[in-house]
Amino acid sequence: MVRRWSLRLIKTIGALLALSLLAFAVALAWPRAAAPRPDHAPLLLIEGARIVDVESSTAGEPTRLLVRDGRIAAIGSAITAPAGARRIDGRGKWLIPGLWDMHSHSFQISPQLHLPLQVANGITAVRDMMGCPEASDPLLACHDDKLRWSRAAVAGTMASPRFIGDASFYYEDPNLTAAAVAARAATDKARGVTLLKSYNRLSLPAWRALIAASARHGLPVVGHVPKAVPLDEAVTGGQRSFEHGRIFIEGCAAEAPAWRAGRLDGLPSPARLRRLLAKRDEPACAAIMMQMAARKLAFVPTLVTREEDARAHDSALTEDPRLRFADPLSRWAYRDDAGATATSYAAAADRALLTQALRRAQADALAAHRAGVSVLVGSDTIIAGLRYHDELAQLAAAGLTPAEVLRAATIDAARFVGHDRELGSIAVGKRADLVLLDADPLTDVAASRRIAAVLLNGHVYDRSRLAALHDYVARQANHPANWARMIWGFATSPASSSL
């Protein structure tokens, strides 16, 4: 009797396992639903909007703007609507250039999640900050993927921003030799990436080899400052952009040499942060910022990442209703990171350190801006697009004016990557990447959230299409097929162990 019961149990478990595997296989093979596409309008007239000049930080009188075949063809109140032109009522609205996210990450499921959500939030250009360790990957978006998506966005056949920068997989292995760096950089160049990404654990000789490879291949080095590299050497040695608000907290600390040498490694995280925050070399830090400005380098502080640390204990962060736009695996990782930080900084005095670090990063962003450094806007978050506007608010909280924040989000980013002749501001002849707002962004940066329409290369996402994109992403985030793809990607990607 026991043997029969055991046999039935084994058969039942086997059947359930087989059904589960079958369901998983079906989910993986399930066709991907495309996001709502923009309307194509070869001729488009925006009437009555105030055009924001991000160079002069002014908004003009209500006027007309004509778009022809994706470019701004004319601006002026005397423009007559050509026959067949689509007309958009811009009365009582402000027209700004499309927004640029200079620290974004894309995955194989991004066409269903991150990319349409970025467009729905006015982001028309992204600099993607992590590529693939190999030519293709089941989890991460690789160069060919991003190139294809960018072309489709420009053609109006896909809801996606343009990709204006595409970084390599990060260089972090502390055992990388100079020869290995040189060989890998040559492979990255051959694959088509446009940026080489430096990361935390790279050795000083390997970082110098990466800089040499950068010069040899014409690929700028961007990303983190490795712990082994003094900040002043990273600035004068050839790195082009610097990510995250902690770079000055670590690099300008009086104990930076001890930290780089590993003498603080044995301390608990709060004690180590307390030492780094306690005292800093202000004259050296000011000199570093002046060097960054003189060399036309960029700082992308991603203040929202410091905010996530400072609010790790706050359920309003971990239960943010906007997490419905993220897939379940990313939601879990987001909350797990917050939980780990909350555990490490459990004491009230330790939690205060995280708030102090956020305030220090804000102050550094303002100081860098005032020194003439290009402080650019990057989100580095799973809640694509929506948290970008939180980053704009963080920069305003740091002390930048709404006009300065808007400039950082548009023309300064375009100029940094050399695309300012085509993009980044509103002028005749430039590409029609535009955002129509219901409120004045020069008065309040929060106006960036009040989007009436988005144009990407002249293709139109009106208010109803923007709402449809939000609805689409919310559905896709909870679709079993996308869960399966993310799980399969993490299980099989060669990059998983490094993420």
C-alpha positions, 0 to 999 in steps of 0.5 A: 500500500505504501509502495503504491502511494509513493508511486502515485506521489512520484508520478504526480510530482513528475507530472507537475514538474513536466507541466511547469517546464512546459508552461515555462517553455510556452512562456519563453516562446510566447510572441512579444507584443509590440508597444504602441507606435507613434503617428507618422506625420511628414508635415506637422504644425505645432501652433501657439506654444512657447518655445523654450530656448535652453541656451538663453534660458528663456521662453518666447511668445506663442508661435508656430513650428513646422516639422517636415520629414523629421526636421524643424523646417520653420519657426514663426508666427507667420507660418501658413499651414501647408496642405495636409499638415497635421496640426497640434494645438500648443496654446498654453503650452511650452515646447522643449527639446527631447530629454536625454538620460545619460546613464541608462541600462537596457536588457533584452526585455527593454522593448517591452518595458524600459524603452517605451516608458522612457519615451512616455516620459519625454526621453528621446535619447539615452546613453546606455552604460553597459553592454555584453561580455560577448557578441550576444546575450540572453539577458543584456541588450548588446550593440546590435540590439541597440543599433537596431532599436535606435534605427527603428525609433528614428523610423517610427516603427518602434517606441524607443529613444535614440541610443547616442552612446553604447558602453562596453561590458564593464572592465572590473576584474582585478586580475586583468592584465594590460595585455588582456585589456588591450585585446578586449578593447580591440574586440569591443571596438570590432563589435561596434561599442562606442564607449569603454566602461571602467569599474570599481575593482580594476587595477591601476595598471589595467586602468592605464591600459584602458586609457591607452586603448581608448586613445588607440581606438577612439573610444572614450573611457566612462563610468566609475573611478576604480578604487585603485585610481586616485581621482586626480589621476582619473581626471587628468589621465584621460577618463571622459565621464564620471558616474555617481555622486560617491566619486567626490565623497571617496576621492576627496576624502582626507582618508582617500589614500587609506581607503584606496590602499584597503586600510578601511576595508575591515570596517563595517560599512557605516564606520567606513562611510563615517570616516570618508565623510568626516574630513575632506581635502577641500582645496584638492577637490576644488582643483579637481573640479576645475581640471574637469571643467578645463578638460570638458569632462562630464559628471553624471551624479545619479543622485537618485541612487544616493536617495535610494540608499538614504531612504532604504528604511522608507516603505514609501520607496520600497512600495513605490506604486511606480514599481508596477512598471518593473518586472517582478525580478527587478522589483525583488532586486530593488527591494532586496538592495534596500533591505540589505542597506537597511540592515547594514545601517540599522542604527539611527546614527548610521541611517543619518550617515546615508542622508548626509551622503546624499546631501554631500553628493548634492553639494558636490553636484552644485559645486561641480556645476559652478566650477564649469563641469558638465553636470548631466542627468542620468537615472540608473534605475529600473523604473525607467523614465519616471525616476528620471524626473526624480533625478531632475528634482534632485538636481534642483534640490541640490541648488541648480535652477530649473533652467540649469537643470533643463539645460543639463538634460538637453543641450549640455548632454548633446554637446558633450557627445558631439550631437548638438548640431542635430539635437539638444535644442530647438532650431531650424534644421535640427531633428524634431525631438521635442516635448510639449509641456502643460506647464513652464519648466523654467519656473518649476522643474516638476513641469517636466512631468506634465507631458502633453506630447512627445516627438521623436524625429517628427513622429508623434506620441500624443496624450492618448498614445502616451497613456497607451504606452504607460498601460502597455508597460504595466501589462508587460511588466506582469506578463508571464512571458517576460518573467520567464525571459528575465529568469532564463536570461539570468540563469544562462547569461555569462554576465549574471555572476557579475551583476 
